[in-house]
Amino acid sequence: MQLTYEPAQPSDAPAIFAFAKELIETYETDPDLDLTMALNWTKRKIEKRIDEYTRVLWDGELAAYYRFVPDGDRMELDDLYVLPAFRDRGVGTAVLRRCLACGKPVFFYVFTQNTQAVALYEREGFRKTETVSPTRCLMEQ
């Protein structure tokens, strides 16, 4: 596996949004949340911040997207999406380890029912530190 990283382009925004939408529709079960409003906010965030996203290529083929940005004295890993054909092949682990190599504390929010993602993060030493909604938690090292 040869992974390379390159900046996402504005043309990647619809694909990134499609991954976000799929996760939200799968795991966001809070009946008090306005789903339409959440999806609109997510779409605007991706379009406005597309320059903060990274494309991950596996031997030249698109395998994942993620956003990794500073938040005070630590870094937030946001919107890590591994394409289905590349799941369970180490791509998520490689991205996470790349982020951890920045030398600053890393945190992220995750849907608690996304057991595959939670398991990856726990294997890499993260733990749930705060419940932020009925469906999401904060994970930190």
PyRosetta script that sets phi, psi and omega in degrees:
from pyrosetta import init, pose_from_sequence

init()
pose = pose_from_sequence("MQLTYEPAQPSDAPAIFAFAKELIETYETDPDLDLTMALNWTKRKIEKRIDEYTRVLWDGELAAYYRFVPDGDRMELDDLYVLPAFRDRGVGTAVLRRCLACGKPVFFYVFTQNTQAVALYEREGFRKTETVSPTRCLMEQ")
pose.set_psi(1, 121.8)
pose.set_omega(1, 174.9)
pose.set_phi(2, -114.2)
pose.set_psi(2, 107.1)
pose.set_omega(2, 178.5)
pose.set_phi(3, -96.0)
pose.set_psi(3, 136.4)
pose.set_omega(3, 172.4)
pose.set_phi(4, -127.6)
pose.set_psi(4, 158.0)
pose.set_omega(4, -174.8)
pose.set_phi(5, -127.2)
pose.set_psi(5, 137.5)
pose.set_omega(5, 177.9)
pose.set_phi(6, -147.2)
pose.set_psi(6, 155.8)
pose.set_omega(6, 179.7)
pose.set_phi(7, -62.9)
pose.set_psi(7, 140.8)
pose.set_omega(7, 173.0)
pose.set_phi(8, -70.3)
pose.set_psi(8, 156.9)
pose.set_omega(8, 179.7)
pose.set_phi(9, -114.3)
pose.set_psi(9, 160.6)
pose.set_omega(9, 176.9)
pose.set_phi(10, -52.3)
pose.set_psi(10, -31.4)
pose.set_omega(10, 179.1)
pose.set_phi(11, -68.2)
pose.set_psi(11, -13.8)
pose.set_omega(11, 177.3)
pose.set_phi(12, -82.5)
pose.set_psi(12, -16.4)
pose.set_omega(12, -174.7)
pose.set_phi(13, -55.4)
pose.set_psi(13, -44.9)
pose.set_omega(13, 179.6)
pose.set_phi(14, -61.4)
pose.set_psi(14, -38.0)
pose.set_omega(14, 179.1)
pose.set_phi(15, -68.3)
pose.set_psi(15, -42.2)
pose.set_omega(15, 178.2)
pose.set_phi(16, -62.6)
pose.set_psi(16, -43.2)
pose.set_omega(16, 178.1)
pose.set_phi(17, -62.5)
pose.set_psi(17, -39.2)
pose.set_omega(17, 179.6)
pose.set_phi(18, -60.4)
pose.set_psi(18, -40.2)
pose.set_omega(18, 176.7)
pose.set_phi(19, -66.0)
pose.set_psi(19, -44.3)
pose.set_omega(19, 179.4)
pose.set_phi(20, -60.8)
pose.set_psi(20, -45.5)
pose.set_omega(20, -179.3)
pose.set_phi(21, -60.5)
pose.set_psi(21, -42.8)
pose.set_omega(21, 179.2)
pose.set_phi(22, -60.8)
pose.set_psi(22, -45.4)
pose.set_omega(22, 179.2)
pose.set_phi(23, -64.5)
pose.set_psi(23, -44.6)
pose.set_omega(23, -179.7)
pose.set_phi(24, -61.7)
pose.set_psi(24, -46.3)
pose.set_omega(24, -178.7)
pose.set_phi(25, -67.3)
pose.set_psi(25, -26.9)
pose.set_omega(25, 179.4)
pose.set_phi(26, -81.7)
pose.set_psi(26, -43.9)
pose.set_omega(26, -169.3)
pose.set_phi(27, -109.7)
pose.set_psi(27, -14.8)
pose.set_omega(27, -178.3)
pose.set_phi(28, -88.1)
pose.set_psi(28, 94.8)
pose.set_omega(28, -175.5)
pose.set_phi(29, -109.0)
pose.set_psi(29, 9.0)
pose.set_omega(29, 179.7)
pose.set_phi(30, -66.8)
pose.set_psi(30, 113.7)
pose.set_omega(30, -177.4)
pose.set_phi(31, -67.3)
pose.set_psi(31, -17.1)
pose.set_omega(31, -180.0)
pose.set_phi(32, -86.3)
pose.set_psi(32, -6.5)
pose.set_omega(32, -178.5)
pose.set_phi(33, -86.9)
pose.set_psi(33, 134.3)
pose.set_omega(33, 174.3)
pose.set_phi(34, -81.3)
pose.set_psi(34, 100.4)
pose.set_omega(34, -174.2)
pose.set_phi(35, -61.3)
pose.set_psi(35, -40.7)
pose.set_omega(35, 179.5)
pose.set_phi(36, -62.1)
pose.set_psi(36, -43.9)
pose.set_omega(36, 178.7)
pose.set_phi(37, -63.4)
pose.set_psi(37, -42.3)
pose.set_omega(37, 180.0)
pose.set_phi(38, -63.1)
pose.set_psi(38, -42.5)
pose.set_omega(38, 179.8)
pose.set_phi(39, -66.9)
pose.set_psi(39, -41.0)
pose.set_omega(39, 178.1)
pose.set_phi(40, -63.3)
pose.set_psi(40, -42.5)
pose.set_omega(40, 177.6)
pose.set_phi(41, -61.2)
pose.set_psi(41, -44.0)
pose.set_omega(41, -179.3)
pose.set_phi(42, -62.0)
pose.set_psi(42, -45.1)
pose.set_omega(42, -179.7)
pose.set_phi(43, -61.5)
pose.set_psi(43, -45.1)
pose.set_omega(43, 179.4)
pose.set_phi(44, -63.6)
pose.set_psi(44, -40.8)
pose.set_omega(44, 179.8)
pose.set_phi(45, -60.1)
pose.set_psi(45, -47.2)
pose.set_omega(45, -178.7)
pose.set_phi(46, -62.3)
pose.set_psi(46, -48.2)
pose.set_omega(46, -178.6)
pose.set_phi(47, -62.9)
pose.set_psi(47, -41.3)
pose.set_omega(47, -177.8)
pose.set_phi(48, -70.9)
pose.set_psi(48, -32.0)
pose.set_omega(48, -173.7)
pose.set_phi(49, -113.3)
pose.set_psi(49, 23.4)
pose.set_omega(49, -176.3)
pose.set_phi(50, -57.3)
pose.set_psi(50, -29.0)
pose.set_omega(50, 179.6)
pose.set_phi(51, -69.8)
pose.set_psi(51, -9.4)
pose.set_omega(51, 177.6)
pose.set_phi(52, -94.8)
pose.set_psi(52, -3.0)
pose.set_omega(52, -178.7)
pose.set_phi(53, -92.7)
pose.set_psi(53, 152.6)
pose.set_omega(53, 178.4)
pose.set_phi(54, -122.9)
pose.set_psi(54, 139.9)
pose.set_omega(54, 172.5)
pose.set_phi(55, -94.4)
pose.set_psi(55, 137.2)
pose.set_omega(55, 176.1)
pose.set_phi(56, -111.0)
pose.set_psi(56, 125.8)
pose.set_omega(56, -179.6)
pose.set_phi(57, -112.1)
pose.set_psi(57, 135.7)
pose.set_omega(57, 175.5)
pose.set_phi(58, -106.2)
pose.set_psi(58, 111.3)
pose.set_omega(58, -176.7)
pose.set_phi(59, 47.3)
pose.set_psi(59, 41.8)
pose.set_omega(59, 177.1)
pose.set_phi(60, 87.4)
pose.set_psi(60, -7.2)
pose.set_omega(60, -178.5)
pose.set_phi(61, -103.0)
pose.set_psi(61, 134.9)
pose.set_omega(61, -179.2)
pose.set_phi(62, -57.2)
pose.set_psi(62, 125.0)
pose.set_omega(62, -177.5)
pose.set_phi(63, -121.5)
pose.set_psi(63, -26.7)
pose.set_omega(63, -175.5)
pose.set_phi(64, -165.7)
pose.set_psi(64, 165.5)
pose.set_omega(64, 171.3)
pose.set_phi(65, -132.0)
pose.set_psi(65, 151.1)
pose.set_omega(65, 169.8)
pose.set_phi(66, -158.5)
pose.set_psi(66, 164.0)
pose.set_omega(66, 176.7)
pose.set_phi(67, -126.5)
pose.set_psi(67, 129.6)
pose.set_omega(67, -176.6)
pose.set_phi(68, -135.1)
pose.set_psi(68, 110.4)
pose.set_omega(68, -170.5)
pose.set_phi(69, -135.6)
pose.set_psi(69, 152.2)
pose.set_omega(69, 177.0)
pose.set_phi(70, -70.4)
pose.set_psi(70, 146.9)
pose.set_omega(70, 173.7)
pose.set_phi(71, -143.0)
pose.set_psi(71, 90.9)
pose.set_omega(71, -175.0)
pose.set_phi(72, 68.3)
pose.set_psi(72, -128.0)
pose.set_omega(72, -178.5)
pose.set_phi(73, -93.6)
pose.set_psi(73, 14.0)
pose.set_omega(73, 178.8)
pose.set_phi(74, -135.1)
pose.set_psi(74, 178.3)
pose.set_omega(74, -176.5)
pose.set_phi(75, -121.9)
pose.set_psi(75, 140.9)
pose.set_omega(75, 177.0)
pose.set_phi(76, -106.3)
pose.set_psi(76, 126.5)
pose.set_omega(76, 170.8)
pose.set_phi(77, -92.2)
pose.set_psi(77, 119.3)
pose.set_omega(77, -173.3)
pose.set_phi(78, -129.9)
pose.set_psi(78, 144.1)
pose.set_omega(78, 172.5)
pose.set_phi(79, 54.9)
pose.set_psi(79, 54.0)
pose.set_omega(79, 173.2)
pose.set_phi(80, -84.9)
pose.set_psi(80, 113.5)
pose.set_omega(80, -178.9)
pose.set_phi(81, -124.4)
pose.set_psi(81, 117.4)
pose.set_omega(81, 176.1)
pose.set_phi(82, -102.2)
pose.set_psi(82, 126.9)
pose.set_omega(82, 179.9)
pose.set_phi(83, -61.9)
pose.set_psi(83, 144.8)
pose.set_omega(83, -174.0)
pose.set_phi(84, -50.9)
pose.set_psi(84, -39.9)
pose.set_omega(84, -178.0)
pose.set_phi(85, -66.4)
pose.set_psi(85, -15.6)
pose.set_omega(85, -176.6)
pose.set_phi(86, -111.9)
pose.set_psi(86, 5.9)
pose.set_omega(86, 178.7)
pose.set_phi(87, -74.3)
pose.set_psi(87, 150.7)
pose.set_omega(87, -179.3)
pose.set_phi(88, 62.8)
pose.set_psi(88, 29.1)
pose.set_omega(88, 178.9)
pose.set_phi(89, -126.0)
pose.set_psi(89, 8.6)
pose.set_omega(89, 175.7)
pose.set_phi(90, 94.5)
pose.set_psi(90, 1.7)
pose.set_omega(90, -178.1)
pose.set_phi(91, -66.8)
pose.set_psi(91, -49.2)
pose.set_omega(91, 179.6)
pose.set_phi(92, -59.6)
pose.set_psi(92, -41.7)
pose.set_omega(92, 178.2)
pose.set_phi(93, -62.7)
pose.set_psi(93, -43.2)
pose.set_omega(93, -179.8)
pose.set_phi(94, -63.2)
pose.set_psi(94, -42.6)
pose.set_omega(94, 178.8)
pose.set_phi(95, -63.8)
pose.set_psi(95, -46.2)
pose.set_omega(95, -179.4)
pose.set_phi(96, -60.3)
pose.set_psi(96, -45.0)
pose.set_omega(96, 179.6)
pose.set_phi(97, -65.7)
pose.set_psi(97, -35.2)
pose.set_omega(97, 175.7)
pose.set_phi(98, -61.7)
pose.set_psi(98, -43.0)
pose.set_omega(98, 179.1)
pose.set_phi(99, -65.7)
pose.set_psi(99, -41.2)
pose.set_omega(99, -179.4)
pose.set_phi(100, -64.4)
pose.set_psi(100, -26.4)
pose.set_omega(100, -179.3)
pose.set_phi(101, -69.9)
pose.set_psi(101, -6.6)
pose.set_omega(101, -179.9)
pose.set_phi(102, -67.5)
pose.set_psi(102, -17.9)
pose.set_omega(102, 177.5)
pose.set_phi(103, 86.8)
pose.set_psi(103, -1.7)
pose.set_omega(103, 177.4)
pose.set_phi(104, -108.8)
pose.set_psi(104, 158.1)
pose.set_omega(104, 174.8)
pose.set_phi(105, -60.4)
pose.set_psi(105, 140.5)
pose.set_omega(105, -179.1)
pose.set_phi(106, -116.3)
pose.set_psi(106, 140.0)
pose.set_omega(106, 175.5)
pose.set_phi(107, -140.6)
pose.set_psi(107, 166.7)
pose.set_omega(107, 176.8)
pose.set_phi(108, -164.9)
pose.set_psi(108, 164.3)
pose.set_omega(108, 174.5)
pose.set_phi(109, -106.6)
pose.set_psi(109, 143.0)
pose.set_omega(109, -177.6)
pose.set_phi(110, -143.3)
pose.set_psi(110, 147.5)
pose.set_omega(110, 172.7)
pose.set_phi(111, -69.8)
pose.set_psi(111, 127.1)
pose.set_omega(111, -176.3)
pose.set_phi(112, -63.1)
pose.set_psi(112, -27.0)
pose.set_omega(112, 179.4)
pose.set_phi(113, -85.3)
pose.set_psi(113, -3.1)
pose.set_omega(113, 176.0)
pose.set_phi(114, -83.4)
pose.set_psi(114, 74.9)
pose.set_omega(114, -170.8)
pose.set_phi(115, -62.7)
pose.set_psi(115, -31.2)
pose.set_omega(115, 178.7)
pose.set_phi(116, -65.9)
pose.set_psi(116, -44.2)
pose.set_omega(116, 178.6)
pose.set_phi(117, -67.6)
pose.set_psi(117, -44.5)
pose.set_omega(117, 179.5)
pose.set_phi(118, -59.0)
pose.set_psi(118, -42.5)
pose.set_omega(118, -179.9)
pose.set_phi(119, -62.8)
pose.set_psi(119, -41.6)
pose.set_omega(119, 177.1)
pose.set_phi(120, -59.8)
pose.set_psi(120, -49.3)
pose.set_omega(120, -177.3)
pose.set_phi(121, -64.1)
pose.set_psi(121, -40.5)
pose.set_omega(121, 178.7)
pose.set_phi(122, -65.9)
pose.set_psi(122, -37.8)
pose.set_omega(122, 176.8)
pose.set_phi(123, -61.2)
pose.set_psi(123, -29.8)
pose.set_omega(123, -178.8)
pose.set_phi(124, -92.7)
pose.set_psi(124, 11.9)
pose.set_omega(124, 172.4)
pose.set_phi(125, 95.1)
pose.set_psi(125, 6.5)
pose.set_omega(125, 177.8)
pose.set_phi(126, -86.1)
pose.set_psi(126, 155.8)
pose.set_omega(126, 176.3)
pose.set_phi(127, -139.6)
pose.set_psi(127, 155.1)
pose.set_omega(127, 176.8)
pose.set_phi(128, -72.1)
pose.set_psi(128, 124.5)
pose.set_omega(128, -178.1)
pose.set_phi(129, -113.0)
pose.set_psi(129, -17.2)
pose.set_omega(129, -178.3)
pose.set_phi(130, -159.5)
pose.set_psi(130, 138.2)
pose.set_omega(130, 170.7)
pose.set_phi(131, -90.1)
pose.set_psi(131, 121.8)
pose.set_omega(131, -175.0)
pose.set_phi(132, -104.5)
pose.set_psi(132, -12.6)
pose.set_omega(132, 175.9)
pose.set_phi(133, -163.4)
pose.set_psi(133, 174.0)
pose.set_omega(133, 177.8)
pose.set_phi(134, -60.9)
pose.set_psi(134, -17.0)
pose.set_omega(134, -174.6)
pose.set_phi(135, -120.2)
pose.set_psi(135, -10.6)
pose.set_omega(135, -174.1)
pose.set_phi(136, -129.4)
pose.set_psi(136, 153.3)
pose.set_omega(136, 176.5)
pose.set_phi(137, -137.4)
pose.set_psi(137, 162.1)
pose.set_omega(137, 175.1)
pose.set_phi(138, -95.6)
pose.set_psi(138, 135.5)
pose.set_omega(138, 175.9)
pose.set_phi(139, -121.8)
pose.set_psi(139, 137.8)
pose.set_omega(139, -179.8)
pose.set_phi(140, -142.9)
pose.set_psi(140, 165.7)
pose.set_omega(140, 175.2)
pose.set_phi(141, -83.9)
pose.dump_pdb("model.pdb")
